[in-house]
């Protein structure tokens, strides 16, 4: 007997704004000029922050830092859709996302200097702490979304991760759970082409990350991650679907890390200068600037003003950060449980002498 086709699948790709700043108006989401300007201002702010934090690490004023240059549109485009009540589970490359989510710049500097107090979320904003382990926080997001569904709440959960995390068991467990229980959860993959030094084709044989959703009965879409409008639209569609009780979505933002994996990495050892230069032509900030100039939303004076305002915000945060006293080393023992165990007391005495 001939084989029969049980089901056919497809993976859609979305781009609205191309490298030249030209826009497909038929796909353009409804955004006011003011909203577009706010997006641009936030893109510039987090890029200024990113460079300042990198410089501070090199100067010995900050601990290990993980840059996100090139991935700004992923974080700002998606954050623009979310409400404060929504549950956000960030990865280590999401400092820009947290800034867009009202997390004080000074606290993010605290965190990258080893002070966990920096991850205390602002009141009435549901930001979970940055997850350094790869993939573990995706399970937490699936659980938070399940809890929201059980309570009948309209808030959603969204988790961010790199494409390397999709090769971890946590990803598959979270996706399977979200699919089975149709939780209001969004899985946002910032596919920056490298799992540290391992290129994407060497850590998964899937042609796209988005197609991984198919196995779990979830919708998956790939978007141009350097296109802030495409990211915004895909996330908006996914959020609206989740709030309506229609289940989760996997968004693969096809982007590029224009920096080293971290301040302890040297990306020139595993990727070529030519590759980097080809991706820099797709820069998300430059692309939006080109669009805004065509629309009369940006000129040199406004661009300079935004840059100066961003530098001022970051420099003030740095000044405040460097005045903060270091946390008490005893805190790492005293705040694990309600009451310290005997073992913790002995460890604290052995390590701190008290």
N, C-alpha and C positions, 0 to 999 in steps of 0.2 A: 504494500500500500504506500502511496506517496505521502511524504511528510506534510502535515498541515501547520499553518501559522496560527499559533494561539493568541499572540499579541504582538503588536508592533509599537515601537517607542521612538520618540524623537527628542532632541535637546535643542532648545532655542537659544539664539545668541542675540543680545541687545546692545546696540551702540546708537547714540543719539547725536553726540558731539564728536566730530572727528579731529584729527591732529591740526588741521588748518583753522579750527574754530568755526567751521560750518556746521549748521544744526539741521536735523531732519524735523521740521516743524510738525509733521504728522504724528511724531512720537513724543514730542516735547511735553513734559508734565506741566500742569498749571502752576507757575511760579511767578510771583510779582517781581518787579525790578528790585524792590527792597529786599526780598528774600534771596535773590541772586547775589546782591551785594553782601548780604550777611554771610552767605556761603563763602564768597571770595575772601572776606575779611577773616573768617575763621581759618580758611586754608593758609593764608599768609601768617596768621598768628601761630599756628602749630608748626609751620615750617621754620619760623624764627626760633621758636622754643626748641625744636629738634636740634638745630645747629648750635644753639647756645648750650644745651645740655651736653652735646658731644664735646664742645670746646672745654667746658668745665671738667669733664672727665679727663681729658688730655692734660689739663692743668693741675690735676690732683685735687680738685674741689668737689668731685662727685664720684660715686662708686661706678661699677660697671653699668653701662647704659646701652639700651637697644634702640637704634634709630628706626624711623618709619618713612624716610624720604622716598617719594614715589607712590606711596600708598595713602596719601592724604585724602584723595577723592573717595576712597572706600570708606574711610572713617567719618568724614564730614557729610558725605552724601547720604549715608545710612542714618547717622545720628539725627539729621534734620527731620526725619520722619517720626522719631520716637517721642513718647511722652515721658515725663519725669517718673511716673508710676511704673513704667515698663522695667523689667528686670534685665540688666545688662551684665554679661559674663565675659570680661575682656581677657585677652592673652597678653603676653609680655610686650608685644609690639603695638599696643593700643593706647599709648600716652595721649596721642592726639584725640582719640575718641573720647577719653575721659575729660579732657579739657572742654570738648564740645558738649559734654554731659554735665557741665557746671562744676567739675572737680577743680578746686583751686590749684593754680600753677605751682604755688609754693609747696603744697602737699605732695605733688608729683615729684618735685625735686627731693623732698624729704624721703620719699619711698626709694628713689634710685640711690640715695645715700645710705640705705640700710635701715631707715627708720620706719617701722611698720605703721606708725601713727599717720603716715601720709596717705594710707589707703582708707581712712575713715570717710565714708561717703557723706556728702552734704545732706542736711536734713531734707526729708521728703523727696530725695532722688535715689532710686534703687540701683546704685552701681555696686556690684560685687568687687572684691579686690582683684588685682591682676593675678592671673594664674601663670606661674613659671613652668610647672610640669606640663608637658605637651598632651593636650586632649582631655585631661581630667575634668575640667570645668564644663565640658559639653554635657556630661551626665547630670551635673547640677542644674544646668539650664533646662534640660528635659524634665527634671523633677519639679522645678519652679513653675514651668508651664502647666504641668499636670495639676499642681496645687491650685493654680489660678482657675483651671477648668473645673475642678471639684468645688471651688468656692463660688463659681458663677461670676467671677470677676472678668472684666474686659481687658485687663493688662496682659501683655504678652512677654515672652522671654526671648532674648536673642543672644547668641554666643558667637564669638569671633575666634578664628583659628587659621593657621596656615595649611597649605596643601599637604605638608608632611604629616600633619595630625590625622589626615584621613586614612593613613596606613596603620593607625593605632586602634586597638580594640575598643577603646572608649567611644570613638566616633561611631562605630557600627552599633554598639549597644544603645547609645543615645538616639541614633536615627531609627533603629528598630522600635524602641520604646515609643518614640514620638509618633511613628507611623501607626503602630497598633492602637494607641490610645488617642490618636488624632489631637495631640496637644497643640496649643497656640505657641509654637516654638519656631524660631528662624535660625537656621544654621548658616552663618556667613563666613565663607572661606576666602581669605585674601591670598589668592594663588600668586605668589611673587616669583615663581619659577624655580626656587631653590629651597630644599630642606637643609638648611645650613649650607654645606658645600655640595650636596647631592642634587643634581638637576632633576626636575619633575619626572622625566621619562624613566629615570633609573630607580624611582621609588614607588611608582605605580604604572601599570600597563594600560590603564584606562585612557582613552583618547581625551576625555574631559573629566574634571572632577564632578561636574554637574550630573553626569549620568549615574553616579553612584547612588543618587536618590531613587532611581527606578527600582532597585532591588527591595526597597522598603516601602513602596507604594506612596512615595512622596514626590511632589513636583520639584524639578531641578531646572535651573536656568543659569546660563553663563552670560556675564555682562562684561563690557569693556570697563575694567576697574580704574582706568585713568580718565574716564568720562563721568563727571560728577552727576550729570543729569540722568544717565543710564542707571547708575547706582541708586540714585534717589527714587526713580520710577520703579525699579525692580523691588526695592525694599518697601516702598509704599504699597505696592500690589500685595506683597507677602504679608505685611502688617494688617491690611484691610481684610485679607482672607483669614488670617489667624483670629482677628477680633470677631469675625462673623462665625467662628466655630468650624471653619472648613479645613483645619489642619495645618501642618508644618510645611516649610519650604526650605530647600537648599539653594543658596545663591553662591555661585562661583564668580568672584570678581577677578578677572584676568588682568593682573597688574605686574609690577616689577619693583624689586628692592634696589633703589639707586644708591645703596650704601653697603657697608659690611654687615654681616649678620649681627654682630655686636661689637663693642669696643675691644674685644679680645680676638677678633677675626680679621683676616686679610683676604677679601674677596678676589683680589687680583691673582691669587694662586689657583683659582678654579674657574674663572670666567674672563673672557677677553675684553680688551678695551673697546673693540669694535662693537661687541654685543651691547655693552653699556651705553655707548654713544647712540646706537640705533634706538634704544629704549628711551633715552633722554629726550628724543624728538617728540615723544608722546607725553611729555611732562603734564600732569593734571593741572598745575597752577598756570603754566603758560597757555595751555589750551583754553582755559576759562577766560583768561585775559584777552586772548584773540577774539573770542566770541563777544565779550563785553565791549571791546573797542568797536566792533562792527555794529553793535546795537546802541552805541553812544552812552554806555553805562560806565565807561572807564576812560580816563585820560591820564597823562603823566602826573598831573598835580594830585589827583585822587590816589593813584598808585603810590606815590611818595608819602602821602598822608597816612595811608593804611600801613605802610611799612614802618613809619616812625611811631605810630600808635602801638603797633605790635611789639616793637623793640622796647618801648617805654613800659608796657605791661610786663614783659618778661624780665626786664632789668629790675623793676620794683619787686617782683617776686623773688628774684635772686637775692636782693638786699635783705628782704624779710627772712628768707630761708637761712642765710648765713648768720642770723642773729639767734636762731632757735637753738636751745641747749640740747645736747645729745640725750637720748633716752637712758633711763637707769638700766644697767645690765641685768639687775635682778628681775626686771619685768619679764624676761624670757622664761623665767621659772615660775613667777608668781601668778601669771595670767593664763596658764594652760588649763588648770582646773579651778573650781571654786575654792578648794583647799589644797595646799601643796601636799604631795605624797612624801613619804619618808625618803624615797630615792631621790626626789627632786631636791629636798633639803640637803641631802648629802652631796649631791652634784653641785649645788650652789656654793656650798662651803668649800668643796675641793677646788672649784674653778675660780671663785671670787674671794675666797677666804673669809666668808661671812655668812 
